[in-house]
Amino acid sequence: MLGFGCGMVTGKAGMTSHSYWINTATAFDGGAAGPVPSRADAVVIGGGYTGLAAARALALEGARVVVLEGARVAQAASGRNGGQCNNGLAQDFGGMVAAYGLERARAFYRDFDDAVTTVETIVRDEAIDCDFLRGGKLKLAAKPEHVAKLEASAKFLRREVDSDVAFLDVAATRREVASDSFHGALLFRRSASMHVGRFGAGLAEAAARRGALLFEHAFVTRLERLGGTRYRVTSTRGVVEADRVLIATGASEKGPFGWFRRRIVPIGSFIVATEPLPADLRQALLPEARTCTTTRLIGNFFRTTPDNRLIFGGRARFALPGPRDDAKSGIVLRRSMIGMFPALAQTRIDYCWGGVVDMSADRLPHAGQHDGLFFATGFSGHGTQMSVHLGSAMAGVMLGMRSDILWDQGAWPAIAGHYGKPWFLPAVGAWYRIKDAIS
């Protein structure tokens, strides 16, 4: 069923609905055997990048750490994204200054810079073979009307926070991207790319090597507060009591995480990966191997890989992943890809998959404490770098080594009318399409 669904993208054999990153990485096989221990210094709920980075950092300080992952480690959003590890905020920096003031907006921006460096440091320190490359990111103007705004943004960013940003005119942009679809670009030189499947497996191996116990297929069914930050955690692999618990699950639709579900909207993101391209064609498409995003609200993101594929994704449809929606989204994405790159009209799609983006209302990460639980979540499409960064940082908070988490903004209100099921996504999608058409 899954294979057939993605096969509908081109009708050719050999299609898979699995993530390219997961399919081309050696799976982590160091999961702990047997039931969970009865006691731990820290329990981390969630075995994605956030939880694995936290577990590694906690174990490095000598803490007894238990990670509880409901399925397989690093195979949800951590292994199903676009492989981009970018600096720069999701929002316009000028808008952030208007909302938060210049100094706080600068701090937000610089923490995204620091997040890329955190990933790079872990890759180096743990010798993770994941093709990490500081190749830079292009934010591409999808309409002529977007060019002036990008040019103004470049001047403002260079003056206030990032002297490395550059504005590229249409000629320079076409030297970077072999497409007539774009009219200018911002170049963020500090951004990176990597093989996120191999990074996830390597991060899990590093956490285990440092002494953390990683339990897969350990779905959490109950949380009981014993006082302060102490909790009893019940999972399908046993019960463990811990002095501190970190929630690192994202927008989990099940389990005792209702408070978090009301504050995070799960939004589907869909990706296709081409067959390996001729090396000269891949080189011509993106000669500098940049990561790329477009300026539309319902935009696209893309990059190439060391094995000469094009990874192309976006919010093709406002739906959650599943066989039918993955297949329908794959058709939309392939059409968009060929519109940008006509030379790929006869190119086979080898992979077509969906994943979930945990979107907060302000599109910013959130971290801190609630009811004695520590948390880091709501990465809003920037989890590849921010989840690793904040997971590591929250380990320091849990151990009393730091209290300066920028993304702990105190009160975090629930999203009105949202109780976990994103019933409003079709209306949001329609509104964004209207705004894209008129802006």
C-alpha positions in Angstrom: 0.0 0.0 0.0 2.7 2.5 1.0 4.9 1.6 -2.0 2.0 1.9 -4.4 1.0 5.2 -3.0 4.3 6.9 -3.8 4.6 4.9 -7.0 1.6 7.0 -8.2 4.0 10.0 -8.5 5.5 8.7 -11.7 3.9 5.3 -12.2 7.4 3.8 -12.4 8.6 0.8 -10.4 11.1 1.0 -7.5 9.4 3.8 -5.6 9.5 3.7 -1.8 7.5 5.7 0.7 10.4 5.5 3.2 12.5 8.5 4.1 15.6 8.6 1.9 17.7 9.5 4.9 16.5 6.5 7.0 16.7 4.2 4.0 20.3 5.1 3.3 21.6 5.0 6.9 22.6 2.1 9.1 19.9 1.8 11.8 20.9 2.3 15.4 21.0 -1.2 17.0 22.3 -0.3 20.5 18.9 -0.1 22.2 18.7 -1.4 25.8 17.3 -4.9 26.4 14.7 -6.0 29.0 12.5 -3.7 31.1 13.5 -0.2 32.2 15.3 0.2 35.5 13.3 1.2 38.5 15.3 4.3 39.2 17.1 7.0 37.2 18.5 10.4 37.7 16.8 11.6 34.5 14.2 10.2 32.1 14.0 11.6 28.6 10.7 11.0 26.8 11.3 11.0 23.1 14.3 9.6 21.1 14.6 12.2 18.4 17.4 14.8 18.2 16.1 16.7 21.2 16.0 13.7 23.5 19.2 12.1 22.2 21.2 15.3 22.5 19.9 15.8 26.1 20.7 12.2 27.0 24.2 12.5 25.7 24.8 15.8 27.6 23.3 14.4 30.8 25.4 11.2 30.5 28.5 13.2 29.9 28.0 14.7 33.4 27.6 11.3 35.0 23.8 11.2 35.3 22.0 7.9 35.1 19.8 8.5 32.0 16.9 6.5 30.6 15.5 7.5 27.2 11.9 6.2 26.4 11.1 6.2 22.7 7.7 5.0 21.5 9.0 3.6 18.2 12.5 3.7 16.8 15.1 6.4 17.7 15.6 9.3 15.3 13.0 8.0 12.8 10.2 10.4 13.3 10.7 14.1 12.4 14.5 13.7 13.0 14.8 11.3 10.1 12.1 12.6 7.8 13.1 16.3 7.2 14.8 18.1 4.4 18.4 17.7 5.6 18.9 21.4 6.1 20.7 22.8 9.1 20.2 26.5 8.6 20.9 29.7 10.5 18.5 32.6 10.2 15.1 32.9 11.7 11.9 31.6 10.1 10.4 35.1 10.4 11.5 38.3 8.9 14.1 39.9 11.2 12.5 43.3 11.0 9.2 41.8 12.1 11.0 40.2 15.0 12.5 43.5 16.0 9.1 45.1 15.9 7.6 42.4 18.1 10.4 41.8 20.6 12.8 44.7 20.4 16.2 44.8 18.8 18.3 43.2 21.5 16.0 40.2 22.0 15.6 39.7 18.2 19.4 39.7 18.0 19.6 37.1 20.7 17.1 34.9 18.9 19.0 35.2 15.7 22.4 34.5 17.3 21.0 31.4 19.1 20.1 30.0 15.7 23.7 30.6 14.6 24.9 28.9 17.8 22.6 25.9 17.1 24.3 25.2 13.8 27.6 25.3 15.6 26.3 22.9 18.3 25.5 20.4 15.6 28.9 20.9 14.0 30.7 20.4 17.3 28.9 17.2 18.1 29.5 15.8 14.6 33.2 16.6 15.1 33.5 15.4 18.8 31.7 12.2 18.2 33.2 11.6 14.7 29.7 11.2 13.1 29.9 10.4 9.4 27.0 12.4 8.1 28.3 14.7 5.3 28.1 17.8 7.4 28.8 20.8 5.1 28.7 24.5 5.8 27.6 25.3 2.2 25.3 28.2 3.0 21.6 28.8 2.4 19.7 30.7 -0.3 16.4 32.3 0.4 15.0 32.7 -3.1 12.6 35.4 -4.3 9.7 33.5 -5.9 8.2 36.7 -7.3 9.7 40.0 -8.7 7.7 41.8 -6.0 9.8 40.0 -3.3 13.1 41.3 -4.5 13.0 44.7 -2.9 12.0 43.2 0.5 15.0 40.8 0.3 17.4 43.5 -0.5 16.1 45.7 2.4 16.3 42.7 4.7 20.0 42.0 3.7 20.9 45.6 4.5 19.1 45.5 7.9 20.6 42.1 8.8 24.1 43.2 7.8 23.9 46.3 9.9 22.3 44.8 13.0 23.2 41.2 13.4 24.8 39.3 10.5 27.6 40.8 8.5 27.9 37.6 6.4 24.5 37.9 4.8 24.6 39.0 1.1 21.9 40.0 -1.4 22.1 38.4 -4.8 20.6 40.0 -7.9 18.8 38.0 -10.6 22.0 37.3 -12.5 23.9 36.2 -9.4 21.0 34.1 -8.3 20.9 32.2 -11.7 24.6 31.5 -11.3 23.7 29.8 -8.0 20.4 28.0 -9.1 19.8 26.9 -12.7 16.2 28.1 -12.8 14.3 31.0 -14.3 11.8 30.9 -11.4 13.8 33.1 -9.1 14.4 36.9 -9.2 17.0 37.4 -6.4 18.1 35.8 -3.2 19.6 36.3 0.3 22.7 34.2 0.9 23.2 33.1 4.6 26.8 31.8 4.6 26.7 30.1 8.0 24.0 27.5 7.1 24.8 23.8 6.6 23.4 20.5 5.3 23.9 17.0 6.4 22.6 13.4 6.1 20.1 13.5 8.9 19.6 9.7 9.0 23.3 9.1 9.6 23.5 11.9 12.1 20.5 10.5 14.1 22.0 7.1 14.3 25.4 8.6 15.2 23.9 10.8 17.9 22.0 7.7 19.4 25.3 5.7 19.4 27.1 8.6 21.0 24.4 8.9 23.8 24.6 5.1 24.4 28.4 5.1 24.3 28.4 7.9 27.0 26.2 5.7 29.2 22.6 6.6 28.5 20.1 3.7 28.3 18.0 4.0 25.1 14.7 2.0 25.2 12.9 1.7 21.9 9.2 0.7 21.6 8.7 2.1 25.1 5.5 4.2 24.7 4.8 6.3 27.8 1.3 5.8 29.1 1.3 7.6 32.5 3.1 10.4 34.4 2.7 10.7 38.1 4.3 13.6 40.0 5.9 12.5 43.2 6.9 16.0 44.3 9.0 18.8 42.9 10.6 17.5 39.7 10.4 13.8 40.7 8.1 11.6 38.6 7.0 8.1 38.2 6.9 7.3 34.4 5.0 4.3 33.2 5.8 2.9 29.8 5.1 -0.2 27.8 8.5 -1.5 28.9 8.1 -0.9 32.6 8.0 1.8 35.3 10.9 4.1 36.3 11.1 6.8 38.9 13.3 9.8 38.1 14.4 13.0 39.8 13.9 14.9 36.6 11.9 14.3 33.3 12.4 16.0 30.0 9.5 16.0 27.5 11.1 15.8 24.0 8.2 14.3 22.1 7.0 17.1 19.9 3.3 17.1 19.1 2.6 13.5 20.2 -1.0 12.7 19.4 -1.2 10.0 22.2 0.0 9.7 25.7 -0.3 12.0 28.8 0.9 15.1 27.0 -2.3 17.1 26.6 -0.8 20.4 27.9 1.8 20.3 25.1 -0.7 19.2 22.5 -2.8 22.4 23.0 0.3 24.5 22.3 1.7 22.8 19.2 0.1 22.3 15.8 1.3 19.2 13.8 1.6 20.2 10.2 2.4 17.8 7.4 5.6 18.4 5.4 6.3 16.3 2.3 9.5 15.5 0.4 10.6 13.7 -2.7 14.1 12.5 -3.7 15.0 12.0 -7.3 17.0 9.1 -8.7 20.8 9.9 -8.9 21.3 12.5 -11.5 24.2 12.7 -14.0 27.0 14.5 -12.1 27.2 17.3 -14.6 23.4 17.9 -14.3 23.5 18.0 -10.5 26.5 20.4 -10.6 24.6 22.6 -13.1 21.5 22.8 -10.9 23.1 23.9 -7.7 26.9 24.4 -8.3 27.7 25.5 -4.7 25.5 22.8 -3.0 23.6 25.4 -1.1 20.4 24.6 0.8 17.5 26.5 -0.6 14.1 27.9 0.5 11.6 30.1 -1.3 9.8 33.2 -0.2 6.2 31.9 -0.7 4.2 31.2 2.5 3.5 27.8 1.0 7.0 27.5 -0.4 9.5 24.8 -1.2 12.9 23.8 0.0 15.5 21.8 -1.8 19.1 20.7 -1.9 21.3 18.2 -3.6 23.1 15.2 -2.0 26.6 13.8 -2.3 25.1 10.9 -4.3 23.7 13.4 -6.9 20.0 13.4 -6.0 17.8 16.4 -5.6 15.8 16.5 -2.4 12.7 18.6 -2.9 10.0 19.3 -0.3 7.4 21.7 1.0 3.9 22.0 2.5 2.4 20.6 -0.7 -0.9 20.0 1.0 -2.2 21.0 4.4 -2.7 17.5 5.6 -0.9 15.1 7.9 1.3 12.3 6.6 -0.2 9.0 5.5 -0.2 6.8 2.4 -2.8 8.8 0.4 -1.6 12.2 1.4 2.0 11.4 0.9 1.2 10.2 -2.7 -1.0 13.2 -3.5 1.7 15.5 -2.1 4.3 13.8 -4.1 2.4 14.6 -7.3 2.2 18.2 -6.3 5.9 18.4 -5.4 7.0 16.7 -8.7 5.0 19.2 -10.6 6.6 22.1 -8.7 10.1 20.7 -9.1 9.7 20.3 -12.9 8.3 23.9 -13.1 11.5 25.1 -11.4 13.8 22.7 -13.2 12.5 21.6 -16.6 15.6 19.6 -17.2 14.2 17.1 -14.6 11.0 16.4 -16.6 12.0 12.8 -17.3 13.7 12.2 -14.0 12.5 9.3 -11.8 11.4 9.9 -8.3 12.9 7.2 -6.0 11.6 8.4 -2.6 8.4 10.1 -1.6 7.6 10.6 2.1 5.8 12.7 4.7 6.7 14.0 8.1 5.3 16.2 10.8 6.5 19.8 11.7 5.7 20.8 15.2 4.5 24.4 14.8 4.1 26.8 17.6 1.8 29.8 17.2 4.7 32.2 17.1 6.9 29.9 15.0 9.6 29.9 17.7 10.9 27.1 19.9 9.8 26.8 23.5 11.7 25.4 26.4 11.4 25.5 30.2 9.3 23.8 32.9 5.6 22.9 33.4 4.2 21.2 36.4 7.7 20.0 37.4 8.4 18.6 33.9 11.2 20.0 31.8 10.5 20.5 28.1 12.0 21.6 24.7 9.6 21.6 21.7 7.8 23.5 19.0 10.8 23.9 16.6 8.5 25.0 13.8 10.6 23.6 10.9 14.0 24.4 12.3 14.4 21.3 14.4 17.4 19.9 12.7 19.6 22.4 14.5 17.5 23.8 17.3 16.4 20.5 18.7 20.0 19.4 19.1 21.0 22.8 20.6 18.1 23.0 23.0 18.2 19.4 24.0 21.9 19.9 25.0 21.0 23.2 26.8 18.1 21.7 28.8 20.4 19.0 30.1 22.3 21.8 31.8 19.1 23.2 33.2 18.1 19.8 34.6 21.4 19.4 36.3 21.3 22.9 37.8 24.3 24.0 35.7 22.5 26.8 33.9 19.3 28.9 33.9 19.8 31.1 30.9 17.5 29.4 28.3 16.5 32.1 25.8 13.4 30.2 24.7 12.0 30.0 28.3 9.6 32.9 27.9 7.5 32.2 30.9 3.8 31.9 30.1 3.0 29.9 27.0 -0.7 30.2 26.3 -2.7 27.4 24.6 -3.8 27.9 21.0 -7.5 28.9 21.1 -9.8 26.1 19.9 -6.9 23.6 19.6 -7.0 20.4 21.6 -4.6 18.2 19.6 -6.4 17.5 16.3 -5.6 20.3 13.8 -9.1 20.5 12.4 -8.4 24.1 11.1 -5.5 23.1 8.7 -7.6 23.3 5.5 -8.7 26.8 6.3 -5.2 27.9 7.2 -3.9 26.4 3.9 -6.6 28.3 1.9 -5.7 31.6 3.7 -2.0 31.1 2.9 -2.7 30.4 -0.7 -4.7 33.6 -1.0 -1.9 35.6 0.6 0.7 33.9 -1.7 -1.4 34.9 -4.7 -1.7 38.6 -3.7 1.7 39.2 -2.1 
